[in-house]
């Protein structure tokens, strides 16, 4: 007699490999030109925002060497 190796609540997992459905899923709808253009525009906006924030943020991240030389020149004059 056939004996199951798994507990009863998970017996459906063993049977799932053998099950084949004859029902095909419905075909996916094609995107319209407006939807494709909207996706491209959204992607372009996100990329432009990231590049813009990088361009604006770079001066704040860079070291400012001019203030160090001004301070040293002022201290030498005393």
FENVENTA-V597646 format. One line per field, one symbol per residue. phi: phi as a letter, one per 30 degrees, with the letter a starting at -180 (. if undefined). A space follows every 10 residues. Layout:
phi = ???
This chain:
phi = .dcddcdddc dddddddddb cccddddddd dddddddddd dddddddddd dddddddddd dddcdddddd dddddddd
